[in-house]
Amino acid sequence: MDMLTGDAIAQARLADWRKLAQGLHARYVVADFAAGIRFLAAVGEAGDAVGHHPMVSMGRGYVDLELVSDDAVYRDDEGTEHVVQWVTQQDVDLARRITEIAADHDLTADPASVSVIELGLDTASSATIAPVWAALLTGSAESQGHGSPSDEIRDATGRIPNLWFGDADEHESPRQRFHVEVYVAPEVAEQRVAAALAAGGTVVDDSEAPSLVVVADQEGNRGVVCVAAPPAAQD
C-alpha cells in the first residue's frame, strides 16, 4: 500500500490525531485503568476486523496510540520501490474508527500532548557505525534500516527512540557530540555489551561495571549501558 503524503494526511482532517515522525499519534484521557481497558478492548476488535492494530501505551489517566504501516511503499526519484514504515490509507481509516470508538466511550482526546523522541547523529560513515548502534540500542542487527531505506536504527517493538544519521563531511568537526543511556535488565547487560563490541565498538570505561559500561563506536560516539545492581551486590 502506498505511503501517504503529508498533504493527504492533513486533508484527512483527523482531529484526534497528529502526524509525528513516521506515524499517527493520539492520546485519550481515561478516568481509570478499567475505562482504559474497556476502550482498548473495543479498539482491538476494530483492529481485528481489518487486520491492523495500533501500538499502545497506557498510564495513569491516559491511553496513547500510534498507527503506522510496516509495509508502506515509497518510490524514490528513480522510481525504485522501498518498503518503509509510514502512514497509509489503512492507518487513516482505522484512526477514524478509533475516534468513533472513543466518542462512544465518552473519552476526550488530548492531541496537544502527544510527543515522539528520536536521536540524531551527524556522520559521513553511517554504514560503518550503524551496526554498533543497532547492537547497543536493540541487541539486534535487524534494527539497522528497519522500515527505512537508510541506515536508521529502529526497534521493531518501539522500546527505544529511533536513531537517524545526518550527513556530515568526513573531515568536518561534528556540530554536536552526544551520548545515550541505554537501560537494560541485569541479565542481558553483558550480552548487550558483547554485541556492540562484535559490531566494532570498544569499551572506554567499565570502572563502574556492571552498573555502568561506556561503549564507543568507531568515531568515538558514546553510549552507556546502565543496569540496576541486584540487591545482593548492594550488601
C-alpha positions as CSV (number, residue, x, y, z in Angstrom):
1,M,0.0,0.0,0.0
2,D,1.4,3.4,-1.0
3,M,2.6,5.7,1.8
4,L,0.5,8.9,2.1
5,T,2.0,12.3,1.5
6,G,1.8,15.0,4.2
7,D,-0.9,16.8,2.3
8,A,-3.0,13.7,2.0
9,I,-2.7,13.1,5.8
10,A,-3.6,16.7,6.5
11,Q,-6.6,16.5,4.2
12,A,-8.0,13.5,6.1
13,R,-8.7,16.0,9.0
14,L,-8.1,13.6,11.8
15,A,-8.9,15.9,14.7
16,D,-7.9,13.5,17.4
17,W,-4.6,12.5,15.8
18,R,-1.3,14.1,14.9
19,K,1.4,13.0,12.4
20,L,4.7,12.8,14.3
21,A,7.8,11.1,12.8
22,Q,6.6,8.1,10.9
23,G,3.1,7.6,12.4
24,L,-0.2,8.9,13.6
25,H,-0.4,9.5,17.3
26,A,-3.3,10.1,19.6
27,R,-3.8,10.4,23.4
28,Y,-7.2,9.8,25.1
29,V,-7.9,10.8,28.6
30,V,-9.5,8.0,30.7
31,A,-11.0,8.1,34.2
32,D,-9.2,5.0,35.4
33,F,-7.5,1.8,34.4
34,A,-10.7,-0.1,33.8
35,A,-12.0,2.6,31.5
36,G,-8.8,2.3,29.5
37,I,-9.0,-1.4,29.2
38,R,-12.6,-1.3,28.0
39,F,-11.6,1.3,25.4
40,L,-8.7,-0.8,24.2
41,A,-10.8,-4.0,24.0
42,A,-13.1,-2.2,21.6
43,V,-10.1,-0.8,19.7
44,G,-8.7,-4.4,19.5
45,E,-12.0,-5.6,18.0
46,A,-11.9,-2.9,15.4
47,G,-8.3,-3.8,14.5
48,D,-9.1,-7.5,14.3
49,A,-11.8,-6.6,11.7
50,V,-9.3,-5.1,9.3
51,G,-6.1,-7.0,10.3
52,H,-4.3,-3.9,11.5
53,H,-3.7,-2.6,15.1
54,P,-2.1,0.4,16.8
55,M,0.8,0.4,19.1
56,V,-0.5,1.1,22.6
57,S,0.9,2.7,25.8
58,M,-1.3,3.3,28.8
59,G,-0.6,5.2,32.0
60,R,-2.4,6.9,34.8
61,G,-5.3,8.7,33.2
62,Y,-4.3,8.3,29.6
63,V,-4.1,5.9,26.6
64,D,-1.6,6.6,23.9
65,L,-2.0,5.1,20.4
66,E,0.3,5.1,17.4
67,L,-0.8,3.9,13.9
68,V,1.8,3.2,11.3
69,S,2.1,0.6,8.5
70,D,5.2,-1.6,8.3
71,D,4.6,-2.3,4.6
72,A,4.1,1.2,3.1
73,V,5.6,1.6,-0.3
74,Y,8.0,4.6,-1.0
75,R,9.2,5.4,-4.5
76,D,12.5,7.3,-4.8
77,D,13.3,9.8,-7.6
78,E,14.5,6.9,-9.8
79,G,11.2,5.0,-9.4
80,T,12.7,2.3,-7.2
81,E,10.3,1.0,-4.6
82,H,11.2,0.7,-0.9
83,V,9.1,-0.9,1.8
84,V,9.1,1.5,4.8
85,Q,7.2,2.3,8.0
86,W,4.8,5.2,7.2
87,V,1.2,6.2,7.2
88,T,-1.1,4.6,4.7
89,Q,-4.8,4.7,4.0
90,Q,-5.4,1.8,6.3
91,D,-4.0,3.9,9.2
92,V,-6.2,6.8,8.3
93,D,-9.3,4.6,8.1
94,L,-8.5,2.9,11.4
95,A,-7.8,6.3,13.1
96,R,-11.3,7.4,12.1
97,R,-12.8,4.3,13.5
98,I,-10.9,4.7,16.8
99,T,-12.1,8.3,17.1
100,E,-15.7,6.9,16.8
101,I,-15.0,4.3,19.5
102,A,-13.5,7.0,21.8
103,A,-16.7,9.1,21.4
104,D,-18.8,6.0,22.2
105,H,-16.8,5.7,25.4
106,D,-17.1,9.4,26.2
107,L,-13.4,9.8,26.1
108,T,-11.7,13.1,25.4
109,A,-8.7,13.4,23.0
110,D,-5.7,15.4,24.1
111,P,-3.8,15.8,20.8
112,A,-1.6,18.6,22.0
113,S,0.2,16.3,24.5
114,V,1.4,13.6,22.1
115,S,5.2,13.5,21.5
116,V,7.9,11.4,20.0
117,I,11.6,11.3,20.8
118,E,14.2,10.5,18.2
119,L,18.0,10.7,18.2
120,G,20.2,12.2,15.5
121,L,23.9,11.8,14.8
122,D,25.9,13.6,12.1
123,T,28.3,11.3,10.3
124,A,30.0,10.7,7.0
125,S,30.1,6.9,7.5
126,S,26.7,5.7,8.8
127,A,27.1,2.3,7.2
128,T,30.2,1.7,9.3
129,I,29.0,2.9,12.7
130,A,25.3,1.8,12.4
131,P,25.9,-1.8,13.4
132,V,27.4,-0.7,16.7
133,W,24.3,1.4,17.5
134,A,22.0,-1.3,16.3
135,A,23.7,-3.7,18.7
136,L,24.0,-1.2,21.6
137,L,20.4,0.1,21.4
138,T,18.4,-3.0,20.5
139,G,20.7,-6.0,20.6
140,S,19.7,-6.9,17.0
141,A,21.4,-6.2,13.7
142,E,17.9,-6.3,12.0
143,S,17.1,-2.9,13.6
144,Q,19.6,-1.2,11.1
145,G,17.5,0.0,8.2
146,H,14.3,-1.4,9.7
147,G,11.4,0.3,8.0
148,S,13.7,2.8,6.3
149,P,15.8,2.9,3.1
150,S,18.6,4.4,5.1
151,D,20.9,3.1,7.9
152,E,18.5,4.4,10.6
153,I,18.1,2.3,13.7
154,R,14.5,1.4,14.6
155,D,13.5,-1.1,17.2
156,A,10.5,-3.1,15.9
157,T,8.9,-3.1,19.3
158,G,9.2,0.6,19.9
159,R,11.2,0.2,23.1
160,I,13.7,2.9,22.3
161,P,13.7,6.2,20.2
162,N,14.8,5.9,16.6
163,L,18.4,6.9,15.8
164,W,18.9,8.5,12.4
165,F,22.1,9.7,10.8
166,G,22.5,13.1,9.3
167,D,25.1,13.9,6.6
168,A,28.4,15.3,7.6
169,D,31.7,15.9,5.7
170,E,34.2,13.2,6.6
171,H,36.7,15.8,7.9
172,E,34.1,18.2,9.4
173,S,34.2,18.7,13.1
174,P,30.9,17.4,14.5
175,R,28.4,20.1,15.3
176,Q,27.2,18.1,18.3
177,R,28.5,15.2,20.3
178,F,26.1,13.2,22.3
179,H,25.7,10.0,24.3
180,V,22.7,7.9,25.1
181,E,21.9,6.0,28.2
182,V,20.6,2.5,27.4
183,Y,18.9,0.9,30.4
184,V,18.6,-2.8,30.2
185,A,17.8,-5.7,32.6
186,P,20.9,-7.0,34.5
187,E,20.7,-10.5,32.9
188,V,21.2,-9.0,29.4
189,A,23.7,-6.3,30.1
190,E,26.8,-8.5,29.4
191,Q,25.3,-9.8,26.2
192,R,24.4,-6.2,25.0
193,V,27.9,-5.0,25.5
194,A,29.4,-8.1,23.8
195,A,27.1,-7.5,20.8
196,A,28.3,-3.9,20.5
197,L,31.9,-5.0,20.7
198,A,31.3,-7.6,18.0
199,A,29.9,-4.9,15.7
200,G,33.1,-2.9,16.0
201,G,32.6,-0.9,19.2
202,T,35.0,-0.6,22.1
203,V,34.6,-0.3,25.9
204,V,36.1,3.0,27.0
205,D,35.1,2.9,30.7
206,D,34.0,-0.1,32.8
207,S,35.1,1.2,36.1
208,E,31.6,1.1,37.4
209,A,30.6,-2.2,35.8
210,P,28.2,-3.8,35.9
211,S,26.1,-0.8,36.8
212,L,27.6,1.4,34.0
213,V,29.6,0.4,31.0
214,V,30.6,3.1,28.4
215,V,30.8,1.9,24.8
216,A,32.1,3.9,21.9
217,D,31.7,3.4,18.2
218,Q,34.4,3.8,15.6
219,E,34.0,7.6,15.6
220,G,34.1,8.0,19.3
221,N,30.4,8.5,19.9
222,R,29.5,7.0,23.3
223,G,26.6,5.1,24.7
224,V,26.2,3.9,28.3
225,V,24.8,0.5,29.2
226,C,23.1,1.1,32.5
227,V,21.7,-1.6,34.9
228,A,20.5,-1.5,38.5
229,A,22.7,-3.7,40.7
230,P,20.8,-6.7,42.2
231,P,20.2,-6.5,45.9
232,A,22.9,-9.0,46.7
233,A,25.5,-6.7,45.1
234,Q,24.5,-3.8,47.3
235,D,25.2,-5.6,50.6
